[in-house]
């Protein structure tokens, strides 16, 4: 028997900070910058308690601006914006690993051909 799913409750969050993320050279991302360049911090109230979180955004959002957020009524720390914090590194990391394997195989083939 599955548990009933509870609808998430929508509320307004207040942006507390917006920080530009500079492009960094990173071996896991192969030096590529993600599309989401701004780190947005926000606060929201749920069940009379204040919660804070961050997410990445392709556009800047001004401090003190309100944004819609949905939260899980059974666990208010879970919200609809926190799932957007992904960095997009997984596909690039997979490409990097695959590239390393291919280059290693080519190198081994070249060494074997020299014998």
N, C-alpha and C positions, 0 to 999 in steps of 0.2 A: 504494500500500500504506500503510495507516495504522499508526501506532505503537501497541503494546499499552499499555493504560492500567494503571497500577499502583495498587493499592488504597492509600488513605491510612492512616497508622498513628495509632491513638488513644493519647493520653497524658494525664496530668493536668497542668494549668497552675495556678500559684499567683497569686492576685490580689495585685498590688503596690500598687494604688491605686484609689480610687473617688471621682470628682469630679462634683459636681452642675453641670450646665450651665444657667446662667440664660437665660431667654428674652431674645432680642435682637431689636430691630427691624432687619429686613434687607429690602432691596428685592427681592432674589432670592426670598425666601420669603414675600413680601407680609406680613411681620410675624407669621406663624404659627409657633408652636413645634412642633417635631417631637415624636412620641410618645416617642422615645428621649432621656431627659433626663440619664442618667448616663454618664460616660466611664469605662470600666473598663480599667485597665492590667494586664497579666499577663505572666508569664515561664513558659517551658516548656523542657525539655531534649529535644533530638533529636540522635541520633548523638553523644552526649557533649558537645554544645555548647549553650550557653544562648541562647535567642531571646526577644525581647520584642515585644509588640504591644499594640494598644488596640482596643476596639470600643465601640459605644454600646448602652445597655441601658435598657429602661423601668423597671427596678428596680435598686436598689442591691445590690451584692455586697460583703460585708465583706472587708477586707484579710486576707491569709493564708488565705482560703478557697480550696479547690481546685475547679476546674471542668474538665469534659472538653473536650479539644481534639484535633482530627485534623489531621495535617500531611502534606504531600507528601514522600515519602521521597527523591524526586529533587531537590527544592528545599525544604528544611525551613523556610525563612522563610515559605512559603505555608501558611496554616492555615485551618481552618474558621471561625474567629471573625473574621478580618480582612475577610471578605466582608460582614459585618454592619455595617461602618462607614459604610455609606451614609447620607446625611442626609435623604433623602426630598425634596430640593429640586427635582429634575428636573420632576415634574409641576407643582409650584407655579410654577416658572420658566416653563414652557410656558404656563400660564394667564396669567401676567403679560405675556408677550410677545403672546399673542393679544389680551388686553385692551387693550394699547397700540395694536395695529393697528386694532382696532375703534373705539377712541376717536379715533384719527387720521382714520379714514375718515368718522366722524360729523362731526368738526370741518371737514374738507374739504368735505363736503356742505353744511354750514351756511354756510361762506364762499361757496361757489358760488351758493347760493340768495340771498345778499344782493346779488349783482351785478345 
